């Protein structure tokens, strides 16, 4: 049984006249009559009672009409859903993110995406850089919002969506907290909270590079994986740290954030979208386009070596 047969049956049932039904369907009457006979044979019951002035629905025809109309409507809905998914305005989108993305990027991007594409179901997952990269590479995630540079080799595509610089975070009662601007020399003399090299190689490498290029080495006292955890350790008096300046947007009790004078240009950090070149998800394409359009910094091209 084909949709075309159901459309023919509905046309005859609604007009109760083979000639008018044939005109509606833009076909000749004899082929329509043959088609209805074949449909009745497939159904195993007469759908119409043939009369001199036209036709009437049999009890089987009355029962079949509603279901046939629903089938046609469902087929149209299926076509619409499929076309919407192919266009990226419906479907499922799996996005992973590092904790730092919650400070500014996600609050800026998610409301705009949900307003523009309400038919896309968003599944969000927070993790560290290495875990996100692995999930994007395996296809478990469509997009990963990660710290860039990543500090590890990857065949993924990276597109920067938020640029940032390091700033210092100190306990509010620290001797350096009263200064408006700090230097790496000052920070190198204090217990330092670093990023775990095995879990956050990108941020760890950038911090170490900044000190090394200044001819310094930090006195690492503690390590952590998430930026917020680093801030919490500083708040607990475990040391000072370098964190992305965007983290200062969320007020933290008992800590202060200060700019660092003399940071090398190589210490620039960013958030980037990681995705597979060979992946095909139209909703992911829509997300990428909106993220690039909504970014605060217009430069989208990562430096070499990612």
C-alpha positions as CSV (number, residue, x, y, z in Angstrom):
1,X,0.0,0.0,0.0
2,X,1.4,3.4,-1.1
3,X,0.7,6.9,0.0
4,X,-0.5,7.6,-3.6
5,X,-3.2,5.0,-3.2
6,X,-4.3,6.6,0.1
7,X,-4.4,10.1,-1.5
8,X,-6.6,8.6,-4.3
9,X,-8.9,7.0,-1.8
10,X,-9.3,10.2,0.2
11,X,-10.0,12.2,-2.9
12,X,-12.9,9.9,-3.9
13,X,-14.2,9.7,-0.3
14,X,-14.3,13.5,0.0
15,X,-15.9,14.1,-3.4
16,X,-18.0,11.0,-3.6
17,X,-17.5,11.2,-7.3
18,X,-14.8,9.5,-9.4
19,X,-14.9,12.3,-12.1
20,X,-14.4,15.1,-9.6
21,X,-11.8,13.1,-7.7
22,X,-9.9,12.4,-10.9
23,X,-9.9,16.2,-11.7
24,X,-8.5,17.0,-8.3
25,X,-5.8,14.4,-8.7
26,X,-5.0,15.6,-12.3
27,X,-5.5,12.1,-13.7
28,X,-8.0,10.3,-16.0
29,X,-11.0,8.7,-14.4
30,X,-10.5,5.1,-15.6
31,X,-7.0,4.7,-14.0
32,X,-8.5,6.1,-10.8
33,X,-11.2,3.5,-10.8
34,X,-8.7,0.8,-11.4
35,X,-6.5,2.1,-8.5
36,X,-9.4,2.1,-6.1
37,X,-10.3,-1.5,-7.1
38,X,-6.7,-2.6,-6.4
39,X,-6.8,-0.8,-3.0
40,X,-10.0,-2.6,-2.1
41,X,-8.4,-5.9,-3.1
42,X,-5.4,-5.1,-0.8
43,X,-7.6,-4.1,2.1
44,X,-9.9,-7.1,1.6
45,X,-13.1,-5.2,1.8
46,X,-15.1,-2.8,-0.4
47,X,-14.5,0.8,0.5
48,X,-17.2,2.3,-1.8
49,X,-20.7,1.4,-2.8
50,X,-21.1,2.2,-6.4
51,X,-24.4,4.0,-7.2
52,X,-25.9,5.5,-10.4
53,X,-25.3,9.1,-9.3
54,X,-21.9,8.5,-7.6
55,X,-20.5,6.5,-4.8
56,X,-21.0,6.2,-1.0
57,X,-18.6,5.0,1.6
58,X,-19.2,1.6,3.0
59,X,-18.7,1.0,6.7
60,X,-15.2,-0.2,5.9
61,X,-14.6,3.0,3.9
62,X,-15.8,5.2,6.8
63,X,-13.5,3.4,9.2
64,X,-10.5,3.6,6.8
65,X,-10.9,7.3,5.9
66,X,-9.8,8.7,9.2
67,X,-6.7,6.5,9.4
68,X,-5.8,7.3,5.8
69,X,-6.0,11.0,6.5
70,X,-3.8,10.6,9.5
71,X,-1.3,8.6,7.4
72,X,-1.1,11.4,4.9
73,X,-0.7,14.0,7.6
74,X,2.0,12.0,9.3
75,X,3.9,11.6,6.1
76,X,3.8,15.3,5.6
77,X,5.0,15.9,9.1
78,X,7.8,13.3,8.6
79,X,8.9,15.2,5.5
80,X,8.9,18.5,7.4
81,X,10.9,17.1,10.3
82,X,13.4,15.5,8.0
83,X,13.8,18.7,6.0
84,X,14.2,20.7,9.3
85,X,16.8,18.3,10.6
86,X,18.7,18.5,7.3
87,X,18.6,22.3,7.6
88,X,19.9,22.2,11.1
89,X,16.8,23.7,12.7
90,X,15.7,20.5,14.4
91,X,17.5,17.5,15.8
92,X,20.0,16.7,18.5
93,X,23.1,18.6,19.3
94,X,25.7,17.4,21.9
95,X,28.0,20.1,23.2
96,X,30.7,19.7,25.8
97,X,32.4,22.5,27.6
98,X,35.1,23.4,30.1
99,X,34.1,25.2,33.3
100,X,35.5,28.5,32.1
101,X,32.9,28.6,29.3
102,X,30.2,29.2,31.9
103,X,31.6,32.6,32.9
104,X,30.8,34.5,29.7
105,X,30.7,32.3,26.6
106,X,27.7,30.0,27.4
107,X,25.6,32.8,28.9
108,X,26.1,34.8,25.7
109,X,25.7,31.9,23.3
110,X,23.1,29.5,24.6
111,X,20.1,31.9,24.9
112,X,20.8,33.2,21.4
113,X,20.9,29.6,20.0
114,X,17.8,28.4,21.8
115,X,15.9,31.5,20.7
116,X,16.9,31.0,17.0
117,X,16.7,27.2,16.9
118,X,14.0,26.1,19.4
119,X,13.6,22.8,17.6
120,X,17.1,21.6,18.4
121,X,17.5,19.6,21.5
122,X,20.7,20.6,23.3
123,X,22.6,18.0,25.4
124,X,25.3,19.7,27.5
125,X,28.2,18.1,29.2
126,X,31.0,19.6,31.3
127,X,34.4,18.1,31.4
128,X,38.2,18.9,31.3
129,X,40.0,19.6,28.0
130,X,41.4,16.1,27.5
131,X,38.1,14.4,28.1
132,X,36.2,16.8,25.8
133,X,38.8,16.3,23.0
134,X,38.5,12.5,23.3
135,X,34.7,12.7,23.2
136,X,34.7,14.9,20.1
137,X,37.2,12.6,18.4
138,X,35.1,9.5,19.1
139,X,31.9,11.2,18.0
140,X,30.3,11.2,21.4
141,X,30.1,15.0,21.2
142,X,29.4,17.1,18.2
143,X,31.3,20.2,19.5
144,X,33.6,20.8,22.4
145,X,34.2,24.2,23.9
146,X,37.8,23.8,25.1
147,X,40.8,25.8,26.3
148,X,43.1,26.7,23.5
149,X,46.0,26.0,22.9
150,X,45.2,22.5,24.0
151,X,48.8,21.4,24.9
152,X,48.3,18.1,23.0
153,X,48.3,17.0,19.3
154,X,44.9,16.7,17.7
155,X,43.4,16.3,14.2
156,X,40.3,18.2,15.2
157,X,39.3,21.6,13.8
158,X,39.7,24.5,16.2
159,X,37.8,27.8,15.9
160,X,38.4,30.5,18.5
161,X,35.3,32.0,20.0
162,X,36.7,33.9,23.0
163,X,40.1,35.4,23.6
164,X,41.5,36.1,27.0
165,X,44.6,36.9,29.1
166,X,45.8,35.7,32.4
167,X,45.3,37.7,35.6
168,X,46.5,37.1,39.1
169,X,44.1,35.9,41.8
170,X,45.1,36.3,45.5
171,X,43.5,36.0,48.9
172,X,41.9,39.3,49.9
173,X,44.2,39.7,52.9
174,X,47.4,39.0,50.9
175,X,50.2,41.4,51.1
176,X,50.1,42.0,47.3
177,X,46.3,42.4,47.2
178,X,46.6,46.1,47.7
179,X,48.7,46.6,44.6
180,X,46.8,47.6,41.4
181,X,49.1,45.7,39.1
182,X,51.4,42.8,39.7
183,X,54.4,41.2,37.9
184,X,55.5,37.6,37.5
185,X,58.5,38.4,39.7
186,X,56.1,39.1,42.6
187,X,54.1,36.0,42.0
188,X,57.2,33.8,41.7
189,X,58.0,34.6,45.3
190,X,54.7,33.2,46.6
191,X,53.3,29.7,47.0
192,X,51.6,29.0,43.6
193,X,48.5,27.0,42.7
194,X,49.1,25.5,39.2
195,X,47.1,23.4,36.8
196,X,47.7,19.7,36.7
197,X,49.9,18.9,33.7
198,X,48.3,15.5,33.2
199,X,44.7,16.8,33.2
200,X,45.0,20.4,31.9
201,X,48.2,20.4,29.8
202,X,47.3,23.5,27.8
203,X,46.8,25.9,30.8
204,X,49.7,24.3,32.6
205,X,52.0,24.8,29.6
206,X,50.9,28.4,29.1
207,X,51.5,29.3,32.8
208,X,54.9,27.6,32.8
209,X,55.9,29.3,29.5
210,X,55.0,32.7,30.9
211,X,57.3,32.2,33.9
212,X,60.1,30.6,31.8
213,X,60.2,33.5,29.3
214,X,60.6,35.8,32.2
215,X,63.5,33.7,33.5
216,X,61.4,32.6,36.5
217,X,60.0,29.4,38.1
218,X,56.9,29.4,40.2
219,X,56.9,27.8,43.7
220,X,54.1,25.3,43.0
221,X,52.4,24.3,46.2
222,X,49.1,22.8,44.9
223,X,47.6,21.6,41.6
224,X,44.0,21.6,40.4
225,X,42.1,20.7,37.2
226,X,39.3,23.4,37.0
227,X,39.8,27.1,37.1
228,X,37.1,27.4,39.8
229,X,39.0,24.9,41.9
230,X,42.2,26.9,41.5
231,X,40.3,30.0,42.7
232,X,38.9,28.1,45.6
233,X,42.3,26.9,46.7
234,X,43.6,30.5,46.5
235,X,40.5,31.5,48.6
236,X,41.6,28.9,51.2
237,X,45.0,30.5,51.5
238,X,46.9,27.8,49.6
239,X,48.8,30.3,47.4
240,X,48.3,32.7,44.4
241,X,47.5,31.7,40.8
242,X,47.1,32.8,37.3
243,X,43.6,32.4,35.9
244,X,41.8,33.5,32.8
245,X,40.6,37.1,33.4
246,X,37.1,36.2,32.4
247,X,36.8,34.3,35.6
248,X,36.8,37.6,37.5
249,X,33.3,38.3,36.1
250,X,31.8,35.9,38.7
251,X,32.4,37.5,42.1
252,X,34.3,35.2,44.4
253,X,34.4,35.9,48.1
254,X,37.8,36.5,49.9
255,X,39.8,36.8,46.7
256,X,40.9,39.7,44.4
257,X,41.9,39.7,40.8
258,X,44.7,41.8,39.5
259,X,46.2,42.4,36.1
260,X,49.8,41.2,35.5
261,X,52.2,43.5,33.9
262,X,54.8,42.2,31.4
263,X,53.1,39.0,30.4
264,X,54.6,37.7,27.1
265,X,52.4,37.6,24.0
266,X,52.8,33.9,23.9
267,X,50.8,33.7,27.1
268,X,47.5,34.5,25.2
269,X,44.7,32.1,26.0
270,X,41.4,31.4,24.4
271,X,38.3,29.3,24.2
272,X,37.8,27.4,21.0
273,X,35.2,25.2,19.4
274,X,36.6,21.7,18.6
275,X,34.9,19.6,16.0
276,X,35.7,16.8,13.5
277,X,36.3,17.8,9.9
278,X,34.4,14.7,8.7
279,X,31.4,15.0,11.0
280,X,28.0,15.9,9.5
281,X,25.4,17.4,11.8
282,X,23.5,20.4,10.4
283,X,22.6,21.6,13.9
284,X,26.3,21.6,14.8
285,X,26.9,23.8,11.7
286,X,24.2,26.2,12.9
287,X,25.8,26.3,16.3
288,X,29.3,27.0,14.9
289,X,28.0,29.8,12.7
290,X,26.2,31.5,15.6
291,X,29.2,31.1,18.0
292,X,31.5,32.7,15.5
293,X,29.0,35.5,14.8
294,X,28.5,36.1,18.6
295,X,32.1,36.1,19.7
296,X,33.4,39.2,21.4
297,X,36.8,39.2,19.5
298,X,36.6,39.2,15.7
299,X,39.8,37.3,15.1
300,X,38.7,33.7,14.6
301,X,41.9,32.0,13.3
302,X,44.0,30.1,15.9
303,X,47.8,30.6,15.9
304,X,49.8,27.8,14.4
305,X,50.7,24.8,16.5
306,X,47.3,23.7,17.8
